[in-house]
């Protein structure tokens, strides 16, 4: 087992990792920017090293600084957390070159999953359902029409060299497709210099459902069920829950087993999350995250498994100490991501926390690095706390969540707590009746 | 389990250190033993905004000898441009770049900080007299750590 782990991250996730390390008797090194000198995990860590200025590129995204800090503190492993370098194969490779263990999967798997087209191809080969499409460029109208008939309308035409939502057109029938093809080609040429197009099935009201997997270096792979993360705004998750109101246990077991099989085939080891779009009873693979996820606590709440701990154990070469048969997923859990933002305009709020009171009680968990007197720095993302609540049923969970949100005090800055309080009273949410567009549709008239 | 030997000399010297430096708390841990000496009357973790003491205590709570990073340094202080290992001489056995009392000019190399096998010369930010050298040869240093004071 590792003696000392360097935490190459910040905020609440750095604190999360520190906690897992300390529970295992592992010493921690907190590397931080000048802006985070007073961060809670920096205060609690066994050692701390200031590695650069506030701007992430000089500190948290500064490879030489992180590796040097690991060298001078004699850390034997680096935990990359979430974001920053957690899915950067180049960084993982450099860490290994320095004879330090990177807590995560092999760089090769990070590289494959980092490329969306390669990831799709790899997962298709490993037996997972993917969004049906042309698998390559579409040469002409005839090919497009044939493909659309095969896939089924609606379809979306996309520029191969495109991105940012541009160079895309949805077509609901042959007529529209015929007209849209030349227009999209011209748009692609104008925007990206390349008019190559491909076709995919367009999902109109999908849910975002992801499966948590754990795999050790001894060929053992398990899954901890799903998380429904459909409540999103601008592709950022706002509320997550498990189990998904849309799945029953048969569906869950089936997709879970398929994911386990795919992960085994890939030879992937560490924790990971396989993300799908789910519509009309069908799953469509979109991407795999080769790291711990922000919303991992909800899976922990219903399974009793400490994911950060398991991730560290796996990296140290240990075997998973549970099998799929032993996994019991009990109850219902919801997470509210609380940001330092105005709950209506979403403008970032910064400053000193004057009063801080976190809710407590049975099955109420707060993952946050806040404390009274702490100054929220303006340089990083606005997530400042995660409120995670569990109940024996979805109803009990939501009642408890309502009570916990009422009790949560974060004074001195604006937070999105009022937004969460509102969302959990919306009829659609209470009925579990929402898809990935629901939240934006709800907020749009008020924008 | 080894018996914890109560070392009152250690407590006395830590208490003296508190007085001299104006800190409110010192915690020291080594080889499985840990001791914490705190000055009573100052809340270390403030709970309400109305306690100005809380803010002061939080700032003075640095139990390491490195200066608070991000704070204003008087002109002439030489801070580390990166995390690494500080060297006061080009190689072991060689004479140090500067000694206390020397006069240096702006831009003169006064130290080297090594990171990832590259040696990075650290220049004096102002000309003047070397008043304090705060690191020893081979000490690990943080970004922004005060290494030397030149007046």
Interface residues (C-beta under 8 A of the other chain):
Chain A: X31 X34 X35 X37 X38 X49 X50 X51 X52 X53 X59 X64 X65 X67 X68 X69 X71 X72 X73 X354 X355 X371 X372 X373 X411 X412
Chain B: X45 X46 X47 X48 X49 X54 X55 X58 X66 X68 X69 X70 X82 X83 X84 X85 X115 X116 X140 X142 X143 X144 X145
